[in-house]
């Protein structure tokens, strides 16, 4: 669907923190104008307007239409003739805000996680498809050459059939602000930064979760070593089986002092890919070598560039479509549910989990095929 405006009119829901950074990705483009923003906190709108004045050439002071209040995003959608809406609100509000934006006829970019619950992720993906609108998820690793290379190498058959894997992420994540409130976060570190690693793992391998056996905890130590009570998950330790019976571990750590660290190791019957400070390939029985694939011609530069290019008709392929939100929410839901069980470690059947949402694995597979037919990956 083409834009109804020469310069794309962008509205934002929740331009605080990371949302402000995403918003500036639109505001600093010559083909976009951020015309309106809605937030429940005036300080977020003030900070956004300050950023616009500092970074956008020829920005006219007070030209941003401000909608202050918990539900004022509805008024913004009703009155601003928007092409694109950025949904950067707290996690628990994503699916609500995305639905309103799509039903208002707007293309949408939504921060991770696309939705806290897999059933909601399926619903908004279907609404976007039915409306002929573009929905782009907030998973920026899809535009990183390292992970693009990993996906291409696996699709090229370099590792053969995936058999084992290790996914690890560590971050000093203290559940600050609304992220520490389960009403707004929908889950702790596994549903926040950890969502990125779950997503990129499933995107590269093109697989779905089948079983999760694991645990979570809410343990966080301050700089003096004191245990600080938290109300959301800080750490998760999961043994995961995929739909092709590959088995491995996914570890998401928030209680760490190492700063930020991540890696993904994918072992197949013909070789192994290791992504850790670069990407390397070891063929079965061979020597390890650095791995690189040329970036596909015409590949978007970023998630913002992805959506703008789709709306303008410059791109035909969506590399962060709603399918990624579905896969990731499904896995995250399973990890968090395992942590809530009565035993030290608990098992979750992912098929049963999605059936409680009124869907089945086959319906997800059919939706993946439908999206692929529309060049949505």
C-alpha positions in Angstrom: 0.0 0.0 0.0 1.5 3.3 -1.1 1.7 6.4 1.1 -1.1 8.9 0.9 1.4 11.7 1.6 4.6 12.8 -0.3 6.4 13.1 3.1 5.5 10.3 5.4 3.6 11.5 8.4 4.8 9.6 11.5 3.1 9.4 14.9 4.6 7.8 18.0 3.0 6.1 21.0 5.4 6.0 23.9 8.5 8.1 22.9 10.5 7.5 26.1 14.0 6.1 26.3 14.5 3.6 23.5 11.3 4.9 21.9 12.9 8.3 21.5 15.9 6.8 19.7 13.6 4.9 17.3 11.6 8.1 16.7 14.7 10.0 15.8 15.4 7.3 13.2 12.3 8.6 11.4 12.7 12.3 12.2 16.2 12.6 10.8 15.1 11.2 7.4 14.2 13.7 4.6 11.2 11.6 3.6 9.6 11.5 7.0 8.2 14.0 9.5 7.3 13.2 13.1 4.1 15.2 13.5 2.6 13.8 16.7 3.3 11.8 19.8 1.3 10.4 22.6 2.5 9.5 26.1 1.1 9.3 29.6 4.1 11.3 30.9 4.8 14.9 29.9 8.5 14.5 30.5 8.7 11.9 27.7 7.1 14.4 25.3 9.4 17.2 26.5 12.5 15.0 25.9 11.3 14.1 22.4 10.7 17.7 21.5 14.1 18.7 22.8 15.7 16.0 20.7 13.8 17.1 17.6 15.0 20.7 18.1 18.6 19.6 18.5 18.8 17.0 15.7 16.3 17.9 13.0 17.3 20.6 10.6 14.7 23.4 10.1 12.6 21.9 12.9 9.9 24.4 13.9 9.5 24.7 17.7 6.3 23.4 19.0 5.3 21.9 15.6 5.0 18.5 17.3 1.3 17.8 18.2 1.4 16.5 21.8 -1.2 14.1 23.1 -0.8 13.7 26.9 -2.7 11.0 28.7 -3.0 7.3 29.0 -5.6 7.0 26.2 -4.9 10.0 24.1 -3.2 7.9 21.5 -6.7 7.2 20.3 -7.3 10.9 19.6 -3.9 11.1 17.8 -4.9 8.2 15.5 -8.3 9.7 14.8 -7.1 13.2 13.9 -3.5 13.2 12.5 -3.8 11.6 9.0 -0.7 9.4 9.8 1.1 7.1 7.4 3.2 5.3 10.1 2.8 4.8 13.8 5.7 3.8 16.0 4.6 1.7 19.1 7.3 2.1 21.7 5.1 1.9 24.8 5.7 -0.6 27.7 5.5 -4.2 26.6 2.0 -5.0 28.0 0.5 -2.3 25.9 2.0 -3.3 22.5 -0.7 -5.4 21.1 -3.4 -2.9 22.1 -1.6 0.0 20.5 -0.7 -2.0 17.4 -4.3 -3.0 16.9 -5.6 0.5 17.2 -2.9 1.8 14.8 -3.6 -0.9 12.2 -7.4 -0.3 12.4 -6.8 3.4 11.9 -5.1 2.5 8.5 -1.5 3.1 9.6 1.6 1.0 8.9 3.3 0.1 12.2 6.7 -0.5 13.7 6.6 -2.0 17.2 9.4 -2.5 19.7 10.2 -5.9 21.0 8.4 -8.0 22.2 5.8 -7.5 19.5 3.3 -8.9 22.0 3.6 -10.5 25.4 1.3 -13.4 24.5 1.7 -15.5 21.4 -2.0 -15.5 20.7 -1.9 -11.7 20.5 1.1 -11.8 18.3 -0.8 -14.1 15.9 -3.9 -11.8 16.0 -2.0 -8.6 15.1 -0.1 -10.3 12.3 -3.4 -11.5 10.8 -4.9 -8.0 11.1 -1.9 -6.5 9.3 -2.2 -9.0 6.5 -5.9 -8.6 6.2 -5.6 -4.8 6.1 -2.8 -4.8 3.5 -0.6 -2.8 5.9 3.0 -3.3 6.8 4.0 -4.5 10.3 7.7 -4.4 11.2 9.0 -5.7 14.5 11.7 -4.1 16.6 14.4 -6.7 16.1 17.4 -4.8 14.8 19.8 -7.8 14.6 18.0 -8.8 11.3 19.9 -5.9 9.7 23.3 -6.9 11.2 25.7 -8.5 8.7 26.8 -11.1 11.2 23.3 -12.5 11.7 22.4 -12.1 8.0 25.4 -14.2 7.3 24.3 -16.8 9.8 20.8 -17.1 8.3 22.1 -17.3 4.7 24.7 -19.9 5.6 22.1 -22.1 7.3 19.7 -21.7 4.3 22.6 -22.6 2.1 23.0 -25.9 3.9 26.4 -25.2 5.5 25.7 -26.9 8.8 23.3 -29.5 7.4 20.4 -30.4 9.7 20.5 -28.5 13.0 21.0 -30.9 15.9 22.3 -28.9 18.9 22.5 -25.3 19.9 23.6 -22.9 22.7 22.1 -19.4 23.1 23.5 -17.2 25.8 23.0 -13.6 26.8 24.2 -11.7 29.9 23.4 -8.2 30.8 23.4 -6.2 34.1 19.7 -5.8 34.0 18.1 -4.6 37.3 14.5 -4.4 36.3 14.4 -0.6 36.5 11.4 1.6 36.0 8.3 0.0 34.4 10.3 -3.0 33.4 10.3 -4.1 37.0 6.5 -4.0 37.2 4.9 -7.2 35.9 1.7 -5.2 35.0 3.7 -3.3 32.3 6.6 -5.6 31.5 4.7 -8.9 31.1 7.9 -10.7 32.3 11.4 -9.8 33.1 14.7 -10.1 31.3 13.6 -13.1 29.2 10.8 -10.9 27.8 13.0 -7.8 27.5 16.5 -7.9 26.1 16.4 -11.7 26.1 13.7 -11.4 23.4 16.3 -10.3 20.9 18.4 -13.5 21.3 15.4 -15.8 21.2 14.2 -14.0 18.0 17.5 -14.0 16.1 18.1 -17.7 17.0 14.7 -18.7 15.6 15.0 -16.3 12.6 18.4 -17.8 11.6 17.3 -21.4 12.0 13.7 -20.9 10.7 12.4 -23.3 13.5 9.6 -23.3 16.1 9.8 -24.3 19.8 8.4 -27.7 20.7 9.3 -28.2 24.4 10.9 -26.2 27.2 12.3 -27.7 30.5 13.7 -25.0 32.8 13.5 -22.5 35.5 13.7 -18.8 36.2 14.6 -16.7 39.2 14.2 -13.1 40.5 17.6 -12.9 42.0 19.5 -9.6 41.5 22.5 -8.4 43.5 23.5 -4.7 43.9 27.0 -3.5 43.6 27.7 -4.3 47.2 26.5 -7.9 46.8 23.2 -7.4 48.6 20.2 -9.4 47.3 17.6 -7.0 46.1 14.0 -8.1 45.9 12.5 -8.0 42.4 9.1 -8.8 41.0 10.0 -10.0 37.5 12.3 -12.7 36.2 16.0 -11.7 36.2 17.5 -15.0 35.0 16.3 -18.0 33.0 17.8 -21.4 32.4 16.1 -23.4 29.7 16.6 -26.8 27.9 14.7 -26.4 24.6 13.6 -28.8 22.0 12.7 -27.5 18.5 10.2 -28.8 16.0 12.9 -30.8 14.2 14.0 -32.4 17.5 17.2 -30.4 17.8 18.0 -29.8 21.4 20.0 -27.1 23.3 20.1 -24.5 26.0 18.9 -20.9 26.1 20.3 -18.9 29.0 19.2 -15.3 29.7 21.1 -13.6 32.5 20.2 -10.3 34.1 22.3 -10.7 37.3 25.8 -10.2 36.0 28.7 -7.8 36.3 30.3 -8.5 32.9 28.4 -5.8 31.0 26.7 -7.1 27.9 27.7 -10.5 26.4 25.9 -12.8 23.9 26.6 -15.8 21.7 24.9 -18.3 19.6 26.3 -21.7 18.7 24.5 -23.9 16.1 25.7 -27.4 15.5 24.5 -29.5 12.6 25.4 -32.8 11.1 27.7 -31.2 8.6 29.3 -28.3 10.6 29.0 -25.7 13.3 28.5 -22.0 13.3 29.6 -19.9 16.2 28.6 -16.3 16.6 30.6 -14.6 19.3 32.5 -11.4 18.5 32.1 -12.3 14.8 31.0 -15.4 13.1 33.0 -18.6 12.4 32.2 -21.9 10.6 33.8 -25.3 11.3 32.9 -28.0 8.8 32.6 -31.5 10.1 36.1 -32.8 10.5 37.6 -29.5 9.1 39.3 -26.3 10.3 37.5 -23.3 11.7 37.3 -20.3 9.4 35.8 -16.9 9.5 32.4 -16.8 7.7 31.0 -14.1 5.5 28.3 -13.7 2.9 27.8 -10.5 0.9 24.9 -8.5 2.1 22.0 -9.1 -0.3 21.5 -6.3 -2.8 18.9 -3.8 -1.8 18.7 -5.1 1.8 17.3 -2.4 4.2 19.8 -0.6 6.4 17.7 -0.8 9.6 14.2 -1.6 10.9 13.2 2.1 10.3 14.5 2.0 6.8 12.7 -1.3 6.3 9.3 0.1 7.1 9.8 3.4 5.2 11.0 1.5 2.2 8.0 -0.9 2.3 5.5 2.0 2.5 7.2 3.9 -0.3 7.4 0.8 -2.5 11.2 0.7 -2.5 11.4 -2.7 -0.8 9.3 -5.8 -1.6 10.6 -7.9 1.3 9.9 -7.5 5.0 12.7 -9.1 7.0 11.1 -8.4 10.4 7.5 -9.4 9.8 5.0 -10.4 12.4 6.1 -14.0 12.1 9.1 -13.2 14.2 7.0 -11.8 17.0 4.9 -14.9 16.9 7.9 -17.3 17.1 9.6 -15.3 19.8 6.5 -14.7 22.0 5.8 -18.5 21.8 9.2 -19.4 23.0 9.3 -16.6 25.7 5.8 -17.6 27.0 7.1 -21.2 27.4 10.3 -20.1 29.2 8.3 -18.0 31.6 5.7 -20.6 32.2 8.3 -23.2 33.0 9.7 -20.8 35.7 6.3 -20.5 37.3 5.8 -24.3 37.9 6.0 -25.9 41.3 9.2 -27.8 40.8 12.8 -26.7 40.6 12.5 -27.2 36.8 9.3 -27.6 34.9 8.4 -28.9 31.5 6.1 -27.0 29.0 4.7 -28.5 25.9 4.7 -25.6 23.4 1.8 -27.1 21.4 -0.4 -27.3 24.4 0.5 -23.7 25.3 -0.5 -22.3 21.9 -3.7 -24.4 21.9 -4.8 -22.6 25.0 -4.7 -19.4 22.9 -7.0 -21.0 20.3 -4.3 -21.9 17.7 -2.2 -24.8 16.7 1.3 -25.4 15.5 -0.1 -26.2 12.0 -1.9 -22.9 11.9 1.4 -21.1 12.6 3.1 -23.1 9.9 0.4 -22.2 7.5 0.8 -18.5 8.5 4.5 -18.8 7.9 3.8 -20.1 4.4 1.3 -17.3 3.7 3.8 -14.7 4.9 6.5 -16.2 2.7 4.2 -16.0 -0.3 4.0 -12.3 0.4 7.8 -12.0 1.0 7.4 -11.5 4.7 10.1 -13.3 6.8 
